């Protein structure tokens, strides 16, 4: 028994894998189509294994086929869709342009695809400290470099910074309570915002750091 797909004759076990692929939800949570090109010599159980694994991730479309000589891992994107071409090699590794995964790397693979739309939207600009781009780090640096030219309570100080900073400051509920109930122990006038924040938070055993999750706005928390 055989099945012809993408112009290539496939054995029955691979036909079953393809059927499993097409059984995956047509409307996946992620706007990503993946085409897996299987190199010669892949383990006989690999197509079925990877079809099931990729089906669990919630991609919009999954297709497996035999590899062509010209196939290379690549990712292309339009306004509404991302197309991924991955290579499945004879070591049973799924090779993407910048990563490779084994079949037991389901959690890491799922995160890779969840992060992919945001990563493509932001481009491939290098990231440095706190996983920020140079532009994002400059926003935080400029915020922390602002001078404190007022003298007030701790809660008022934090509210003032929240309004003045380009990157919003977020505190969890417990931190808000601790900070609002504790008085300032020293004068902060003429200090930088970064220094004054460090002193205020250290008094309560707290700290802030900038973060920019893929696809989400820059914030300080």
Secondary structure, DSSP 4 states (H G I P E B T S, - for coil): -EEEETTEEEEHHHHHHHHHHHTS-SS-SEEEEEEEEEPTT--TTHHHHHHHHHHHHTEEEEEEEE--TT---EEEE-SS-EEEEEEE-TTS-EE-SS-EE-TT-HHHHHHHHHHHHHHHHH-S----GGG--HHHHHHHHHHHH-B------HHHHHHHHHHH-SSEE---HHHHHHHHHS---S--TTSBHHHHHHHHHHTTT----EE--TTS--EE-
